Amino acid sequence: MSKKKLMLLVAVIMCVSILVAAFVGCDDKVSTVYKVTFDSNGGSEVAAVEGVVATEPVPSKEGYVFGGWYTDKECSGSRITFPYTPVADVTMYAKWN
C-alpha cells in the first residue's frame, strides 16, 4: 500500500472515530417539562410549578383543615404524594375537611 493511500485511510478512520464519539453521547429523548396548576378550592392561592413539585404546597382556608391534593375535582381518588413528577400538564385540587 502506498504512503498516500495509507495516510488517506488513517484520515478516514480518524474522521469516523470522531463522528462516532460525538454521537455516542447524544440522547434521542426530548426533555419535556410539564406544568402543575393548583386549584385551592377557595383556599389561598398556590403558584403553578413547571417540572417536579418537590414538596407539598399547603394552602390555608379559614375554618378548614387542608386534606391534600387530588387530580379529580371531587377529591375522591388517591391523595397525591410528594415529590411529584408530572407526566403531562395537570391540575391538582385541594381537599378541605
C-alpha positions, 0 to 999 in steps of 0.5 A, a space after each residue: 500500500 502506498 504512503 498516500 493511500 495509507 495516510 488517506 485511510 488513517 484520515 478516514 478512520 480518524 474522521 469516523 472515530 470522531 463522528 462516532 464519539 460525538 454521537 455516542 453521547 447524544 440522547 434521542 429523548 426530548 426533555 419535556 417539562 410539564 406544568 402543575 396548576 393548583 386549584 385551592 378550592 377557595 383556599 389561598 392561592 398556590 403558584 403553578 410549578 413547571 417540572 417536579 413539585 418537590 414538596 407539598 404546597 399547603 394552602 390555608 382556608 379559614 375554618 378548614 383543615 387542608 386534606 391534600 391534593 387530588 387530580 379529580 375535582 371531587 377529591 375522591 381518588 388517591 391523595 397525591 404524594 410528594 415529590 411529584 413528577 408530572 407526566 403531562 400538564 395537570 391540575 391538582 385540587 385541594 381537599 378541605 375537611 
